[in-house]
Amino acid sequence: MTGRENALHAIRHDGKAEYIPSMADFEMIMPTDVVRERPPYALGIGGSGYDYWGCWWEYEPDIGGASPLPGRQPCKDITKWREQVTFPDIDAIDWTNAHKVRDSLDRENKLSMFFWESGPWERLHALVGFQEALEALYEEPEAFKELMQAITDFRVRMIPLIKEHYDPDILINLDDFGHQRGQFMSIEMWREFIKPYETQIYDAARANGMICCHHSCGNIDKMVEDIHDTGAEMILGLFYPYNDQEAVAKKMGGKITFIMSTNAQVLDSGHATVDDGIEDAKRQLETLGRYGALVFTPGGSPEVAGAMMQYYFAHRDEYSPYKAS
């Protein structure tokens, strides 16, 4: 059984997986030079800049990432979004580089994951401003929902094109729902203002033959069941220590699979030690792996990541919930 086949069985929870899969069984597609939801800084191409919606992203070298700059949002009044939001021209997208990526994928041994930035909620607050988006939940709920639907419609139109030009196995939809101590809004408001639109995206992804993976930073452990209800079969996130991973795994193991669920604050700090890595590897296997809810993920420097993978290979059978066929 190849790593690809084993990972598929683990994600499907069909009882045929032989071991806990790892990120070695996956390859990531970073499409920001083609599908420009953000400037292509993630590919090492430039820094600050506009995306194809006209939102300005300010690059921070210290963190290697960018965010919309307050005060430069293109939509100043959410009730006037029809006049102030310019949707990207789908017909003008040049897919040449997508075909190069598609043709280089290892289809035999790995699952490909399309990393699609700026889901409906993230796109809305990039367009109108984060504070303004939260205020609109109370002050302009009708306009908020109208803009969410329009963004979702655009995203749904993109899905068959992503399938055609990249043909990924997994679609990762990026939409952060929380900060370190909690969610951006109550679960009741999230269900009304966010969930219906995420569901439409995952319905379209499944209709186009892709596995659905949701990415969210922040504290989301109380939202996992709802995120799964949208159609997400995987979650990239549930980061430690501000999510109760074991409680989630006990409840949702066998239903959903978690990937990159590391202690990113330690491993990505630039100061992580081999001992830090081994501690994280042990926690991943103990708290998610034994419940059938894990794609094991290393992190940190090459030395730290290498030590984590050594621990994974040495101990994955010890924690594995799968029986070899």
Secondary structure, 3 states (H helix, E strand, C coil): CCHHHHHHHHHHCCCCCCCCCEHHHEEEECCCCCCCCCCHHHHCCCCCEECCCCCEEEEECCCCEEEECCCCCCCCCHHHHHHHCCCCCHHHCCCHHHHHHHHHCCCCCCEEEEEECCCHHHHHHHHHCHHHHHHHHHHCHHHHHHHHHHHHHHHHHHHHHHHHHCCCCEEEEECCCEECCEECCCHHHHHHHCHHHHHHHHHHHHHCCCEEEEEECCCCCCCHHHHHHCCCCEEEECCCCCCCHHHHHHHHCCCCEEECCCCHHHHCCCCCCHHHHHHHHHHHHHHCHHHCCEEECCCCCHHHHHHHHHHHHHHHHHHCCCCCC
